Amino acid sequence: MTRRELLVGAGAGALGVLLVSCTPEPKPTPTATRTPSPLPTTAVPAPAATVRSTWATDPFSRGAVSYTRIGVQADARNRLAEPVEGRVFFAGEATDADNPATIRGAIHSGESAAVRIRAVAAPGERIAVIGAGLAGATAVAGLADADLDVTVLEARDRVGGRAHSQLDEEWAVPIQLGGWLLPGLAEGEEPAREESGLPETTELASALWRSPDGDVDPIGNAPLEAAIAAAQGSPTDIALAEALTETGSDLEDPSISALLAYLATTAGADADVLSSWFPPALPSAELRAVTGDFDAHLRELMSDAQLTLSSPVTRIAYDDTGVSLRLGTGESTSFDRVIVTVPLGVLQGGGIDFSPPLPFSHRGAINALGMGHIETIWLRYDEPFWETDATIWHSVGGDHVVRTWINLLPATGDGILVGIVGADAAEGFADLEDQEALLAALTSLAPFLPPEAG
Ligand SMILES: Cc1cc2nc3c(=O)[nH]c(=O)nc-3n(C[C@H](O)[C@H](O)[C@H](O)COP(=O)(O)OP(=O)(O)OC[C@H]3O[C@@H](n4cnc5c(N)ncnc54)[C@H](O)[C@@H]3O)c2cc1C
């Protein structure tokens, strides 16, 4: 803990007791565990250790990323980002119209919120930032030299939000349970400005598309690009799935299905609910993976602010003179302005009560956007069973649950496979017991067994 960090109320123990009675019971943060026995039965060897995410049931995210539903304008995100009474400001990935659902969008939204606050705040004002994820931490950094008194209120007992690095000395790199993948860079291309301060990354440059019958040609984004281009001229917004069909793609085709499974791991939603007028960013053939520690990075960004963990905000009362926040502890504190960075899922689920209610434009935007699902499972092998050096694996055909895998062995020297699953499949995956989830993951790896082992 830094010296400026504190816990509201008496001691951490007392606070913990209070929180239990005031807030929904969070699912325990996943921890690195040795694979429990008895081991599931599958031809794929059991890993030495497994860690998985459960964002779908986490009360402080209620899903993974926002998405734009059919018939919803991207402008909904701009409406959500509009300040209310010059006192309540919003940031977070869902408020960024250009790069929603991404690390980049979250950072950009935090920068924008800081600019907006700086334009109106007088020296010495008290500013609260709700949420210590990428958006909140970036907003705090943007206010650092503005002569403002900044306090961060974070519900969890850690920083990072949906950028969650878990350190375990048995793993060669931090286990990233949330966002950690960035689009690959073309030769000579510089990372986006928003990415400049992020922890170190490694390149994942080689993809493998594998069916039960062997390797298949990569499909690329051409079918999606054609569908989206055609849909731009249609009189009404239609689902991305419908746009694909209308441009000649067969959704039953195993390669198209694998491409959509990959899309779901970044969009958080299936093509039958995604807007084709305002589609999500298309998946990249090449990626960069963050292999550093988000936690340390975000703490550094917030080093000039007072960081208050384990303090869920339950109510925001505001008028044109200021803001009063009620915490899960029952305590209330006053500020001049507040930046709300909580996930869309929390706003949709009524996790924070606004008084007076937010304007219709904000409530309309909150309800119009969708909150999608992404889950991830990390497997560590003492003795890797796979023979390929490819780093991004796609499972083509079959009915496997986890169809996108990242192979970190070439980058880290450690036998780490990361399974990523999106949309409805992710919601179902999150519902599984640990053993069931492990079995689903291992079964999904069958296409990647060496031929003699399969
Ligand atoms: C599994 C998964 C995989 C992803 N993969 C990628 C990827 O590969 N690439 C990519 O670019 N993006 C990815 N993303 C998205 C990316 O992680 C997010 O866009 C980004 O981290 C969101 O940051 P944020 O600050 O907007 O929200 P958050 O990180 O969610 O921060 C909000 C903070 O608010 C806190 N909070 C919630 N409720 C309250 C309350 N009542 N009071 C106080 N605090 C509260 C939360 O605890 C949290 O810390 C992924 C996300 C997930 C979940």
The ligand as a Gaussian input file, in Angstrom:
#p B3LYP/6-31G(d) Opt

LIG

0 1
 C      -11.936000     -10.900000     -19.966000
 C      -11.690000      -9.576000     -20.646000
 C      -10.876000      -9.548000     -21.743000
 C      -10.637000      -8.339000     -22.389000
 N       -9.794000      -8.326000     -23.437000
 C       -9.413000      -7.155000     -23.958000
 C       -8.367000      -7.120000     -24.891000
 O       -7.772000      -8.150000     -25.212000
 N       -8.006000      -5.920000     -25.421000
 C       -8.602000      -4.758000     -25.046000
 O       -8.234000      -3.684000     -25.547000
 N       -9.580000      -4.757000     -24.100000
 C       -9.976000      -5.924000     -23.544000
 N      -10.919000      -5.950000     -22.566000
 C      -11.548000      -4.689000     -22.188000
 C      -10.685000      -3.843000     -21.257000
 O      -10.164000      -4.659000     -20.245000
 C      -11.587000      -2.765000     -20.676000
 O      -12.106000      -1.971000     -21.733000
 C      -10.896000      -1.834000     -19.696000
 O      -10.070000      -2.506000     -18.793000
 C      -11.984000      -1.061000     -18.970000
 O      -11.416000      -0.098000     -18.117000
 P      -12.379000       0.904000     -17.361000
 O      -11.516000       1.762000     -16.522000
 O      -13.319000       1.517000     -18.307000
 O      -13.286000      -0.035000     -16.431000
 P      -12.854000      -0.952000     -15.217000
 O      -11.493000      -1.486000     -15.427000
 O      -13.944000      -1.934000     -15.016000
 O      -12.778000       0.070000     -13.996000
 C      -13.923000       0.429000     -13.275000
 C      -13.611000       0.309000     -11.802000
 O      -14.781000       0.688000     -11.078000
 C      -14.860000      -0.139000      -9.916000
 N      -16.231000      -0.116000      -9.407000
 C      -17.314000      -0.776000      -9.881000
 N      -18.391000      -0.452000      -9.149000
 C      -17.983000       0.443000      -8.232000
 C      -18.643000       1.145000      -7.180000
 N      -19.947000       1.007000      -6.946000
 N      -17.905000       1.974000      -6.403000
 C      -16.566000       2.132000      -6.602000
 N      -15.904000       1.489000      -7.571000
 C      -16.616000       0.658000      -8.380000
 C      -14.416000      -1.497000     -10.414000
 O      -14.021000      -2.325000      -9.346000
 C      -13.280000      -1.121000     -11.362000
 O      -12.036000      -1.128000     -10.702000
 C      -11.214000      -7.143000     -21.909000
 C      -12.034000      -7.184000     -20.795000
 C      -12.276000      -8.390000     -20.163000
 C      -13.136000      -8.412000     -18.936000

